[in-house]
Amino acid sequence: MKKFFKSPKGLLSGSLSVFFLAIILFWLKTYIAYQIEFDLGIDNKIQKFLLFINPLSSTLLFLGLALLFRKRGQNVMLIIMNFLLSFLLYANLVYYRFFNDFITVPVLLQTKTNAGQLGDSVLSLMSPWDVFYFTDTILLILLLVFKVVKPLSGNNRRPAAFVLAAAVIVFLFNLGLAEKDRPELLTRSFDRNYLVKYLGTYNFTIYDIIQNAKSSSQRAMADSSDIVDVENYIKANHAAPNPEYFGKAAGMNVVYVSMESLQTFIIDYKINDLEVTPFLNSLTRNGEAFYFNNVFHQTGQGKTSDAEFMMETSLFPMSQGSVFVNKAQNTYQAMPGILKTKGYTSAAFHGNYKTFWNRNEIYKSFGYDKFFDAEYYDMSEENTKNYGMKDIPFFEQSMPLLTGLKQPFYTKFITLSNHFPFKMDEGDTDFPAGNFGDNNVVNNYFQSAHYMDQALEKFFNDLKTAGLYDNTVVVLYGDHYGISENHNEAMANVIGKEITPFENAQLQRVPVFIHVPGVKGEKIESFGGQVDLMPTVLHLLGIDTKDYLQMGTDLLSPEHQQTVPFRNGDLVSPEITFVGGKVYDNATGELADQTLYKDQIDQVSTRLKISDEIVYKDLLRFYTPQGFTPIDPKDYQYVKKANQKEEKQK
């Protein structure tokens, strides 16, 4: 090792030269990737230093493992470990390009269930220049093959011990400095951006694996006593229904429509003096629906499935991964199960295959009677794009299935056309694209949103023709953001102002419309989140939620709580926005004194933890609300032939 440090020549001729070269190249490559690909919100010199040093400990650890092998097997393992770490880094940066988030173990499980559905979206995020992230692997192979450097050989276990010890020391130093800048980093942070900023992508992956192992053991260790504190907290924060609206829709049908990737900024927006969403705009102007313009999406990594979960259960999604994939076997008291006790038939409509997002399993736990998936639709090329059926043929082909249901019914429709990357097929719309400097995503968004608006208008007209409109509550909700922070430059042109962290939080609004027959609609300014929709709808149906364990409160109630938690622990309320560890005054967009709002921030943390207790420990198996009949998933099957046989028998 002395020879390695004596002269530049030692860099290529020392016994461990190739190893240290691999360390340096990989370390620098990771740091460059941090600077180019990730926006981690670096605020001070400590964070800048941590960003530089945090790849080192995991690089020493994993590449150091190669030194434990025998003879020239060390070189093979060095290349393999370098490639695997490079692939992990690259997978994270591709994922980050759209989701502004990092891959977790549950996300990998989701990929397993959703494989084959993600091709176009993933390819659109890749670039030929991405080969850079594997150049060090290629260079090491060439240097070894052509013997430019001396390969590893002999017994290097003693140096390996020093390297692994150095990895531990560097990590402890890294963690200590991180804890100084961000106290309780590993115990109070819901935000993966913080963890990667302070610890790095590779150490975050190790942390994530440990957290998931811990999560798996939580259910086994839980018992009925764990529900007591949860029940007391939720019931103490229950918001009583508004008597003006309670029961106004009693006995009516209910239709949920998930509006894919629709954000509130698009409502009333015009391109070339043309309204992007003229039909949705008209619902409020004509008094046909309540319009909630201050509802924020609260999804995590599960995106559309997270929105469904909140709409069905009024619980927060998981901080990592998707409940639909990871907790499908839990006990739930979801909308289909609750309304079943009132004589409702339930059905879900989705122009994709039932295994996508593991819906065919979790819908059984929710108590859905029927699931009409791709097997029930004409999935020809002209009818499909992105993740399944185009919205117009989807609604058209769903109507005979809907009208065939026994009333009253509770149903859910999941639209797909307005999905990243938003490109429309020729002939589907003549609406002009935007001109905001982003031809691949932002400009296309206005066309696909307009197409969805047309599909919704046609669906409403079909409900009227079928005689259902005057006896059906229709809930339209945006499921999550469509345009990520990676397109802030173009979005600044869209909204006419710079996209700061504060402004980005405001963009997380998603539109919610509720049509209640016989009730004149209006714009509701109350702040809320997707967890608040379930109690709102149940109260309209005349079902009091006081006995149910729900994290949301009725948006129409005078007692509604207007502090809206985001899944990462940030929040927004009528007065302030807390994002990235900073508090902003909503009136000015300027920083505010965080100490004045500590109770509000702590309240959000408590609500998220209470919900996590329920989900991770499966606590609802120990609690049955009065009048609720528990759902047995074994009573449900979603096989087309079986459903047809059942219909024939009826």
C-alpha positions as CSV (number, residue, x, y, z in Angstrom):
1,M,0.0,0.0,0.0
2,K,3.0,2.3,0.6
3,K,3.9,2.0,-3.1
4,F,0.4,3.2,-4.0
5,F,1.0,6.5,-2.2
6,K,4.7,7.0,-3.2
7,S,4.2,8.3,-6.7
8,P,1.6,8.7,-9.5
9,K,3.1,5.5,-11.1
10,G,1.9,3.7,-8.0
11,L,-1.6,4.5,-8.9
12,L,-1.4,2.0,-11.7
13,S,1.1,-0.5,-10.4
14,G,0.2,-1.0,-6.7
15,S,-1.4,-4.2,-5.5
16,L,-4.6,-2.4,-4.6
17,S,-4.4,0.3,-7.3
18,V,-7.5,-0.9,-9.2
19,F,-9.5,-1.1,-6.0
20,F,-8.7,2.5,-5.0
21,L,-9.3,3.7,-8.5
22,A,-12.7,2.0,-8.4
23,I,-13.5,3.8,-5.1
24,I,-12.5,7.2,-6.4
25,L,-14.3,6.9,-9.8
26,F,-17.5,5.6,-8.2
27,W,-17.5,8.2,-5.4
28,L,-17.0,11.1,-7.9
29,K,-19.6,9.7,-10.3
30,T,-22.2,9.5,-7.5
31,Y,-21.4,13.1,-6.4
32,I,-21.8,14.3,-10.0
33,A,-25.1,12.5,-10.3
34,Y,-26.3,14.3,-7.1
35,Q,-25.4,17.6,-8.6
36,I,-27.0,16.9,-12.1
37,E,-30.0,14.8,-11.4
38,F,-31.3,15.5,-7.8
39,D,-32.7,18.6,-6.3
40,L,-32.2,17.9,-2.6
41,G,-32.6,21.4,-1.2
42,I,-29.0,22.1,0.0
43,D,-29.2,25.0,2.4
44,N,-25.8,25.4,4.2
45,K,-22.1,24.4,4.1
46,I,-22.7,21.3,6.3
47,Q,-25.2,19.9,3.9
48,K,-22.9,20.6,1.0
49,F,-20.1,18.7,2.7
50,L,-22.4,15.9,3.6
51,L,-23.6,15.6,0.0
52,F,-20.0,15.2,-1.0
53,I,-19.0,12.7,1.7
54,N,-22.1,10.6,2.0
55,P,-21.3,8.2,-0.9
56,L,-18.0,7.3,0.6
57,S,-19.0,5.0,3.4
58,S,-21.3,2.8,1.3
59,T,-18.7,2.8,-1.5
60,L,-16.0,1.5,0.8
61,L,-18.4,-1.0,2.4
62,F,-19.7,-2.7,-0.8
63,L,-16.6,-2.5,-2.9
64,G,-14.5,-3.5,0.1
65,L,-16.5,-6.8,0.2
66,A,-14.7,-7.8,-3.0
67,L,-11.4,-8.0,-1.1
68,L,-12.8,-10.8,1.0
69,F,-12.8,-13.1,-2.0
70,R,-10.0,-15.3,-3.1
71,K,-7.3,-14.5,-5.8
72,R,-8.7,-13.1,-9.0
73,G,-12.3,-13.6,-7.9
74,Q,-11.8,-10.3,-6.2
75,N,-11.6,-8.5,-9.6
76,V,-14.9,-10.2,-10.8
77,M,-16.6,-9.2,-7.6
78,L,-15.3,-5.7,-7.8
79,I,-16.8,-5.3,-11.2
80,I,-20.1,-6.9,-10.2
81,M,-20.4,-4.7,-7.1
82,N,-19.6,-1.6,-9.1
83,F,-22.2,-2.5,-11.7
84,L,-24.9,-3.3,-9.1
85,L,-24.3,0.0,-7.2
86,S,-24.3,1.9,-10.6
87,F,-27.5,0.2,-11.6
88,L,-29.1,1.2,-8.2
89,L,-28.0,4.8,-8.7
90,Y,-29.3,4.9,-12.3
91,A,-32.6,3.3,-11.3
92,N,-33.0,6.0,-8.7
93,L,-32.3,8.9,-11.0
94,V,-34.7,7.6,-13.7
95,Y,-37.4,7.2,-11.0
96,Y,-36.6,10.6,-9.7
97,R,-36.9,12.3,-13.1
98,F,-40.7,11.9,-12.8
99,F,-41.6,11.2,-9.2
100,N,-39.0,13.4,-7.5
101,D,-38.6,10.5,-5.1
102,F,-36.3,7.5,-4.5
103,I,-36.9,3.8,-5.0
104,T,-37.8,1.8,-1.9
105,V,-38.2,-2.0,-1.3
106,P,-42.0,-1.7,-1.6
107,V,-41.6,0.2,-4.9
108,L,-39.6,-2.8,-6.2
109,L,-42.5,-5.1,-5.2
110,Q,-44.9,-2.8,-7.0
111,T,-42.7,-3.1,-10.1
112,K,-43.2,-6.8,-9.9
113,T,-46.9,-6.5,-10.0
114,N,-47.0,-3.7,-12.6
115,A,-44.3,-5.0,-14.9
116,G,-45.1,-4.6,-18.5
117,Q,-47.3,-1.7,-17.9
118,L,-44.6,0.9,-17.4
119,G,-42.6,0.6,-20.6
120,D,-43.5,3.9,-22.4
121,S,-43.2,6.0,-19.3
122,V,-39.8,4.6,-18.3
123,L,-38.4,4.9,-21.8
124,S,-39.4,8.5,-22.1
125,L,-37.3,9.3,-19.0
126,M,-34.1,7.8,-20.4
127,S,-31.4,9.5,-22.4
128,P,-28.5,8.2,-24.5
129,W,-26.2,10.3,-22.3
130,D,-27.2,8.1,-19.4
131,V,-24.3,5.8,-20.4
132,F,-22.2,8.1,-18.3
133,Y,-23.5,6.4,-15.2
134,F,-21.8,3.2,-16.2
135,T,-18.5,4.6,-17.7
136,D,-16.5,3.8,-14.6
137,T,-17.7,0.1,-14.8
138,I,-16.7,0.0,-18.5
139,L,-13.4,1.7,-17.8
140,L,-12.5,-0.8,-15.0
141,I,-13.2,-3.7,-17.3
142,L,-11.0,-2.3,-20.1
143,L,-8.2,-1.4,-17.7
144,L,-8.2,-5.0,-16.3
145,V,-8.6,-6.7,-19.7
146,F,-5.8,-4.8,-21.3
147,K,-3.7,-5.0,-18.1
148,V,-3.2,-1.2,-17.9
149,V,-3.6,-1.7,-14.1
150,K,-2.4,-4.5,-11.9
151,P,-5.4,-6.8,-11.0
152,L,-6.2,-7.7,-7.5
153,S,-4.6,-11.0,-6.4
154,G,-3.5,-12.9,-3.4
155,N,-4.9,-12.6,0.2
156,N,-6.3,-9.1,0.8
157,R,-8.4,-9.9,3.8
158,R,-6.3,-7.8,6.1
159,P,-6.6,-4.7,3.9
160,A,-10.3,-5.6,3.6
161,A,-10.7,-5.3,7.4
162,F,-9.2,-1.8,7.4
163,V,-11.4,-0.8,4.5
164,L,-14.6,-2.1,6.2
165,A,-13.6,-0.4,9.5
166,A,-13.0,2.8,7.6
167,A,-16.5,2.5,6.1
168,V,-18.0,2.3,9.6
169,I,-16.0,5.2,10.9
170,V,-16.9,7.4,7.9
171,F,-20.6,6.5,8.3
172,L,-20.7,7.3,12.0
173,F,-19.0,10.6,11.3
174,N,-21.5,11.3,8.5
175,L,-24.4,10.4,10.7
176,G,-23.2,12.4,13.7
177,L,-22.8,15.5,11.5
178,A,-26.2,14.9,9.9
179,E,-27.9,14.6,13.3
180,K,-26.3,17.9,14.3
181,D,-27.9,19.6,11.3
182,R,-31.1,17.6,11.4
183,P,-31.9,16.2,14.9
184,E,-33.8,12.9,15.1
185,L,-33.1,12.4,11.4
186,L,-33.8,8.6,11.5
187,T,-36.8,8.7,14.0
188,R,-38.9,11.7,12.9
189,S,-38.3,12.2,9.2
190,F,-41.0,11.0,6.8
191,D,-39.2,12.6,3.9
192,R,-36.8,10.5,1.8
193,N,-35.3,13.6,0.3
194,Y,-33.8,14.4,3.8
195,L,-32.5,10.9,4.2
196,V,-30.8,10.9,0.8
197,K,-29.4,14.4,1.3
198,Y,-27.8,13.5,4.6
199,L,-27.0,9.8,4.2
200,G,-26.8,9.2,0.4
201,T,-28.7,6.9,-1.9
202,Y,-26.9,3.7,-0.9
203,N,-27.1,4.2,2.9
204,F,-30.8,5.1,2.4
205,T,-31.3,1.8,0.7
206,I,-29.8,0.0,3.7
207,Y,-32.0,2.0,6.0
208,D,-35.1,1.2,3.9
209,I,-34.4,-2.5,4.0
210,I,-34.1,-2.4,7.8
211,Q,-37.3,-0.3,8.1
212,N,-39.3,-2.8,5.9
213,A,-38.1,-5.7,8.0
214,K,-39.2,-3.8,11.0
215,S,-42.6,-3.1,9.4
216,S,-43.2,-6.7,8.6
217,S,-42.7,-7.6,12.3
218,Q,-45.0,-4.9,13.6
219,R,-48.2,-6.8,12.6
220,A,-47.1,-10.0,14.3
221,M,-46.3,-8.1,17.6
222,A,-49.6,-6.1,17.7
223,D,-52.5,-7.0,19.9
224,S,-55.9,-5.5,20.8
225,S,-54.5,-3.2,23.4
226,D,-52.8,-1.2,20.6
227,I,-56.1,0.1,19.3
228,V,-57.1,1.9,22.6
229,D,-55.0,5.0,22.2
230,V,-55.7,5.2,18.5
231,E,-59.4,5.0,19.1
232,N,-59.3,7.7,21.8
233,Y,-57.3,10.1,19.6
234,I,-59.5,9.7,16.6
235,K,-62.8,10.0,18.4
236,A,-61.6,13.1,20.3
237,N,-60.9,14.8,17.0
238,H,-64.1,13.7,15.2
239,A,-66.0,16.5,13.3
240,A,-69.7,16.3,13.6
241,P,-71.7,16.5,10.3
242,N,-73.2,19.7,9.1
243,P,-77.0,19.3,9.7
244,E,-77.7,21.4,6.6
245,Y,-76.3,18.6,4.4
246,F,-76.4,15.5,6.5
247,G,-78.5,12.8,4.8
248,K,-79.3,15.0,1.7
249,A,-78.2,12.1,-0.5
250,A,-79.6,9.2,1.6
251,G,-80.2,6.1,-0.4
252,M,-78.8,7.5,-3.7
253,N,-76.3,5.8,-5.9
254,V,-72.6,6.9,-5.6
255,V,-70.1,7.2,-8.5
256,Y,-66.5,8.0,-7.9
257,V,-64.3,9.1,-10.8
258,S,-60.6,9.3,-10.5
259,M,-59.3,12.0,-12.8
260,E,-55.8,10.9,-13.6
261,S,-53.1,13.4,-12.9
262,L,-55.4,16.4,-12.9
263,Q,-54.2,19.4,-10.9
264,T,-56.3,22.4,-9.8
265,F,-54.3,25.0,-11.8
266,I,-55.9,23.6,-15.0
267,I,-59.4,24.6,-13.9
268,D,-60.5,27.8,-15.7
269,Y,-57.2,27.9,-17.5
270,K,-57.2,29.0,-21.2
271,I,-55.0,28.3,-24.2
272,N,-55.5,30.7,-27.1
273,D,-58.7,31.9,-25.3
274,L,-60.0,28.3,-25.2
275,E,-60.9,26.7,-21.9
276,V,-58.9,23.6,-21.2
277,T,-61.7,22.1,-19.1
278,P,-64.9,23.8,-20.2
279,F,-67.2,21.0,-18.8
280,L,-65.6,20.9,-15.3
281,N,-65.7,24.7,-15.3
282,S,-69.4,24.7,-16.0
283,L,-70.3,22.4,-13.1
284,T,-69.6,25.2,-10.6
285,R,-71.0,28.0,-12.8
286,N,-74.2,26.1,-13.2
287,G,-74.5,25.1,-9.6
288,E,-74.5,21.4,-10.5
289,A,-71.8,20.5,-8.1
290,F,-69.8,21.6,-5.1
291,Y,-66.3,22.5,-6.1
292,F,-63.5,22.2,-3.5
293,N,-60.6,24.3,-4.8
294,N,-58.3,23.9,-1.8
295,V,-58.1,20.2,-1.6
296,F,-54.5,18.8,-1.8
297,H,-53.4,15.3,-2.9
298,Q,-51.7,13.4,-0.1
299,T,-50.3,10.5,-2.0
300,G,-46.9,8.9,-1.5
301,Q,-45.2,6.4,-3.7
302,G,-48.4,4.6,-4.5
303,K,-49.8,7.6,-6.5
304,T,-53.2,6.6,-8.0
305,S,-53.5,3.6,-5.7
306,D,-52.7,5.8,-2.7
307,A,-55.5,8.2,-3.7
308,E,-57.9,5.3,-4.0
309,F,-56.9,4.1,-0.6
310,M,-57.6,7.4,1.0
311,M,-60.9,7.8,-0.8
312,E,-62.0,4.4,0.3
313,T,-60.7,4.3,3.9
314,S,-59.9,7.9,5.1
315,L,-56.5,6.6,6.2
316,F,-53.1,7.9,5.1
317,P,-51.1,5.8,2.6
318,M,-47.7,4.3,3.6
319,S,-44.6,6.5,3.7
320,Q,-42.9,4.0,1.5
321,G,-44.4,1.8,-1.2
322,S,-48.1,1.2,-1.7
323,V,-50.8,-0.1,0.7
324,F,-52.4,-1.8,-2.3
325,V,-49.3,-4.0,-2.8
326,N,-47.8,-4.3,0.7
327,K,-50.9,-4.4,3.0
328,A,-53.6,-5.9,0.7
329,Q,-54.4,-8.6,3.2
330,N,-55.2,-6.2,6.1
331,T,-58.6,-5.7,7.6
332,Y,-60.4,-2.6,6.3
333,Q,-63.7,-0.8,6.9
334,A,-63.8,0.7,3.4
335,M,-66.6,2.4,1.5
336,P,-67.9,-0.8,-0.3
337,G,-68.1,-2.6,3.0
338,I,-69.7,0.2,4.9
339,L,-72.4,0.7,2.2
340,K,-73.0,-3.0,1.9
341,T,-74.6,-2.8,5.3
342,K,-77.1,-0.3,3.8
343,G,-78.0,-2.6,0.9
344,Y,-75.6,-1.2,-1.7
345,T,-74.0,-3.2,-4.6
346,S,-70.4,-2.2,-5.3
347,A,-68.3,-2.3,-8.4
348,A,-65.0,-0.9,-9.7
349,F,-64.4,-0.1,-13.4
350,H,-60.9,0.0,-14.8
351,G,-59.6,-0.1,-18.3
352,N,-56.6,-2.1,-17.4
353,Y,-55.9,-5.6,-16.1
354,K,-57.0,-6.4,-12.6
355,T,-53.5,-7.3,-11.3
356,F,-52.3,-3.7,-11.9
357,W,-51.5,-2.2,-8.5
358,N,-52.7,-5.5,-7.0
359,R,-56.3,-4.3,-7.2
360,N,-57.7,-7.8,-7.6
361,E,-56.5,-8.6,-4.1
362,I,-57.1,-5.4,-2.1
363,Y,-60.6,-4.9,-3.6
364,K,-61.5,-8.2,-1.9
365,S,-60.4,-6.7,1.5
366,F,-62.5,-3.6,0.7
367,G,-65.6,-5.7,-0.1
368,Y,-66.1,-4.9,-3.8
369,D,-68.8,-7.1,-5.2
370,K,-67.6,-6.8,-8.8
371,F,-64.5,-5.7,-10.6
372,F,-64.8,-4.9,-14.3
373,D,-61.3,-4.8,-15.7
374,A,-59.7,-5.1,-19.2
375,E,-61.4,-8.5,-19.7
376,Y,-64.7,-6.7,-20.1
377,Y,-63.5,-4.1,-22.6
378,D,-62.4,-3.9,-26.2
379,M,-58.7,-3.4,-25.7
380,S,-57.9,-2.9,-29.4
381,E,-55.1,-0.6,-30.4
382,E,-57.3,2.3,-31.3
383,N,-59.0,2.2,-27.9
384,T,-55.9,2.1,-25.8
385,K,-52.9,4.3,-24.8
386,N,-50.5,4.6,-21.9
387,Y,-51.8,2.3,-19.2
388,G,-55.0,1.0,-20.8
389,M,-58.3,2.2,-22.2
390,K,-58.8,5.8,-23.5
391,D,-61.3,7.6,-21.5
392,I,-64.1,8.1,-24.1
393,P,-64.4,4.4,-25.1
394,F,-63.8,3.4,-21.5
395,F,-66.9,5.3,-20.3
396,E,-68.9,4.3,-23.4
397,Q,-68.3,0.6,-22.8
398,S,-68.8,0.9,-19.1
399,M,-72.4,2.2,-19.3
400,P,-74.1,-1.1,-20.1
401,L,-72.2,-2.6,-17.1
402,L,-73.2,0.2,-14.9
403,T,-76.9,0.2,-15.8
404,G,-76.9,-3.6,-15.2
405,L,-76.1,-3.1,-11.5
406,K,-78.7,-3.5,-8.8
407,Q,-79.5,-0.1,-7.2
408,P,-78.5,1.5,-5.0
409,F,-74.9,1.1,-6.1
410,Y,-71.5,2.4,-5.1
411,T,-69.0,2.5,-8.1
412,K,-65.6,3.8,-8.9
413,F,-64.2,4.6,-12.4
414,I,-60.4,5.0,-12.9
415,T,-59.5,7.1,-15.9
416,L,-56.1,6.7,-17.6
417,S,-55.7,9.0,-20.7
418,N,-54.3,12.0,-18.8
419,H,-51.2,10.1,-17.7
420,F,-47.5,11.0,-18.2
421,P,-46.1,11.5,-20.8
422,F,-49.5,12.9,-21.9
423,K,-49.0,12.5,-25.7
424,M,-52.3,12.1,-27.5
425,D,-52.9,9.9,-30.5
426,E,-53.7,11.6,-33.8
427,G,-57.4,12.3,-34.2
428,D,-58.2,12.0,-30.5
429,T,-58.3,15.8,-29.9
430,D,-58.0,19.0,-31.9
431,F,-57.3,21.1,-28.9
432,P,-54.0,23.1,-29.2
433,A,-50.9,22.1,-27.3
434,G,-49.4,24.5,-24.9
435,N,-46.4,26.6,-25.7
436,F,-44.4,26.8,-22.5
437,G,-41.0,25.5,-23.5
438,D,-41.5,21.8,-22.7
439,N,-42.7,20.0,-25.8
440,N,-42.6,16.5,-24.4
441,V,-44.6,16.9,-21.2
442,V,-46.1,20.2,-20.1
443,N,-47.3,21.3,-23.5
444,N,-49.0,17.9,-24.1
445,Y,-50.7,18.1,-20.7
446,F,-53.3,20.6,-21.8
447,Q,-54.4,18.4,-24.7
448,S,-54.8,15.3,-22.6
449,A,-56.6,17.2,-19.9
450,H,-59.0,18.6,-22.4
451,Y,-59.6,15.1,-23.8
452,M,-60.5,13.8,-20.3
453,D,-62.8,16.8,-19.8
454,Q,-64.7,15.8,-23.0
455,A,-64.9,12.2,-21.8
456,L,-66.4,13.3,-18.5
457,E,-69.0,15.5,-20.2
458,K,-70.1,12.6,-22.3
459,F,-70.3,10.3,-19.3
460,F,-72.5,12.8,-17.5
461,N,-74.8,13.0,-20.5
462,D,-74.9,9.2,-20.6
463,L,-75.9,9.1,-16.9
464,K,-78.8,11.5,-17.8
465,T,-79.9,9.5,-20.8
466,A,-79.9,6.3,-18.6
467,G,-82.0,8.1,-16.0
468,L,-79.3,7.8,-13.3
469,Y,-78.2,11.4,-13.0
470,D,-81.0,12.6,-10.7
471,N,-80.4,9.8,-8.3
472,T,-76.7,9.6,-8.2
473,V,-74.0,11.4,-6.2
474,V,-71.0,11.9,-8.5
475,V,-67.6,12.5,-7.0
476,L,-64.8,13.7,-9.3
477,Y,-61.3,13.9,-7.8
478,G,-57.8,14.5,-9.1
479,D,-55.7,11.6,-7.9
480,H,-52.2,13.2,-7.8
481,Y,-49.9,15.8,-9.5
482,G,-49.3,15.3,-13.2
483,I,-46.3,17.6,-13.7
484,S,-43.4,17.1,-11.3
485,E,-40.8,19.5,-10.1
486,N,-38.5,18.5,-12.9
487,H,-40.6,20.7,-15.2
488,N,-40.6,23.8,-13.0
489,E,-39.1,26.0,-15.7
490,A,-42.0,25.4,-18.0
491,M,-44.5,25.5,-15.2
492,A,-43.3,28.9,-14.2
493,N,-44.4,30.1,-17.7
494,V,-47.8,28.4,-17.1
495,I,-48.6,30.1,-13.8
496,G,-46.6,33.3,-14.4
497,K,-44.4,33.1,-11.4
498,E,-41.2,31.3,-10.2
499,I,-41.8,27.9,-8.8
500,T,-40.2,28.1,-5.3
501,P,-40.7,25.3,-2.7
502,F,-43.7,27.4,-1.4
503,E,-45.3,27.7,-4.9
504,N,-44.7,24.0,-5.6
505,A,-46.6,23.1,-2.5
506,Q,-49.5,25.2,-3.7
507,L,-49.5,23.3,-7.0
508,Q,-50.3,20.1,-5.2
509,R,-54.0,21.1,-5.2
510,V,-56.2,18.6,-7.0
511,P,-59.8,19.5,-8.0
512,V,-62.7,17.8,-6.3
513,F,-66.3,18.1,-7.5
514,I,-69.3,16.6,-5.8
515,H,-72.7,16.5,-7.6
516,V,-75.6,16.0,-5.1
517,P,-79.0,15.8,-6.8
518,G,-81.4,18.3,-5.4
519,V,-78.7,20.4,-3.7
520,K,-77.3,23.6,-5.3
521,G,-73.6,23.5,-5.6
522,E,-71.1,26.2,-4.8
523,K,-67.3,26.8,-4.5
524,I,-66.1,25.6,-1.1
525,E,-62.9,27.3,0.0
526,S,-62.1,25.1,3.0
527,F,-58.6,23.5,3.0
528,G,-58.6,19.7,3.0
529,G,-57.0,16.6,1.7
530,Q,-58.1,13.3,0.1
531,V,-58.6,11.6,3.5
532,D,-61.5,14.1,4.0
533,L,-63.6,12.9,1.1
534,M,-64.8,9.7,2.6
535,P,-66.4,11.2,5.8
536,T,-67.8,14.0,3.6
537,V,-69.6,11.6,1.3
538,L,-70.8,9.3,4.1
539,H,-72.4,12.3,5.9
540,L,-74.2,13.3,2.7
541,L,-75.6,9.8,2.6
542,G,-76.8,10.1,6.2
543,I,-74.2,7.8,7.7
544,D,-72.4,9.2,10.8
545,T,-68.7,8.3,10.9
546,K,-68.3,8.8,14.7
547,D,-67.8,5.1,15.3
548,Y,-65.3,4.6,12.4
549,L,-61.5,5.1,12.7
550,Q,-60.9,7.6,10.0
551,M,-58.1,10.3,9.8
552,G,-60.2,12.7,7.7
553,T,-63.0,15.1,8.7
554,D,-66.1,16.2,6.8
555,L,-65.2,19.1,4.4
556,L,-68.7,20.5,4.9
557,S,-68.6,20.4,8.7
558,P,-68.1,23.6,10.7
559,E,-65.7,21.5,12.8
560,H,-63.6,20.4,9.9
561,Q,-59.8,20.5,10.5
562,Q,-58.1,22.6,7.9
563,T,-54.5,21.6,8.6
564,V,-53.6,19.3,5.7
565,P,-50.7,16.8,6.2
566,F,-48.6,15.7,3.3
567,R,-47.3,12.2,3.4
568,N,-43.7,13.4,4.0
569,G,-44.6,15.4,7.1
570,D,-45.0,18.7,5.4
571,L,-48.3,20.6,5.7
572,V,-50.5,23.3,4.4
573,S,-53.2,25.3,6.1
574,P,-55.1,28.5,5.3
575,E,-52.4,30.5,7.1
576,I,-49.1,28.7,6.6
577,T,-47.2,26.2,4.5
578,F,-44.6,24.0,6.1
579,V,-42.3,22.5,3.4
580,G,-38.6,21.5,3.4
581,G,-38.3,22.2,7.1
582,K,-39.3,25.8,6.6
583,V,-42.6,27.7,7.4
584,Y,-44.0,30.1,4.9
585,D,-46.7,32.7,5.3
586,N,-49.4,32.0,2.7
587,A,-50.3,35.6,2.3
588,T,-46.8,36.7,1.3
589,G,-44.9,33.5,0.4
590,E,-42.2,34.7,2.8
591,L,-40.5,32.7,5.6
592,A,-42.3,32.9,9.0
593,D,-41.2,32.1,12.5
594,Q,-41.4,28.3,12.8
595,T,-41.6,28.3,16.6
596,L,-45.0,29.9,16.4
597,Y,-46.4,26.9,14.6
598,K,-44.7,24.0,16.4
599,D,-48.0,22.6,17.7
600,Q,-49.4,22.5,14.2
601,I,-46.4,20.7,12.9
602,D,-46.4,18.2,15.8
603,Q,-50.1,17.6,15.2
604,V,-49.4,16.6,11.6
605,S,-46.7,14.2,12.8
606,T,-49.1,12.7,15.3
607,R,-51.8,12.2,12.7
608,L,-49.4,10.4,10.3
609,K,-48.1,8.2,13.1
610,I,-51.6,7.3,14.3
611,S,-52.6,6.3,10.8
612,D,-49.4,4.3,10.3
613,E,-50.2,2.4,13.6
614,I,-53.5,1.3,12.0
615,V,-52.0,0.3,8.7
616,Y,-48.7,-1.3,9.7
617,K,-50.1,-3.2,12.6
618,D,-53.4,-4.1,10.9
619,L,-55.3,-2.8,14.0
620,L,-58.7,-2.7,12.4
621,R,-58.8,-6.5,12.9
622,F,-59.2,-5.7,16.6
623,Y,-62.0,-3.2,16.0
624,T,-65.5,-3.5,14.6
625,P,-67.8,-0.4,14.4
626,Q,-71.3,-0.7,15.6
627,G,-73.5,-1.9,12.7
628,F,-70.6,-2.9,10.5
629,T,-70.3,-6.5,9.2
630,P,-66.6,-7.5,8.8
631,I,-65.5,-8.3,5.3
632,D,-64.2,-11.8,4.5
633,P,-62.0,-11.5,1.3
634,K,-62.7,-15.2,0.6
635,D,-66.3,-14.3,-0.3
636,Y,-65.1,-12.4,-3.4
637,Q,-63.7,-13.4,-6.7
638,Y,-63.2,-11.4,-9.9
639,V,-63.4,-13.9,-12.7
640,K,-65.4,-13.0,-15.7
641,K,-66.9,-16.4,-16.3
642,A,-67.9,-16.7,-12.7
643,N,-69.6,-13.3,-12.8
644,Q,-71.4,-14.1,-16.0
645,K,-72.7,-17.4,-14.5
646,E,-73.9,-15.5,-11.4
647,E,-75.8,-12.9,-13.6
648,K,-77.4,-15.7,-15.6
649,Q,-78.6,-17.4,-12.4
650,K,-80.1,-14.1,-11.2
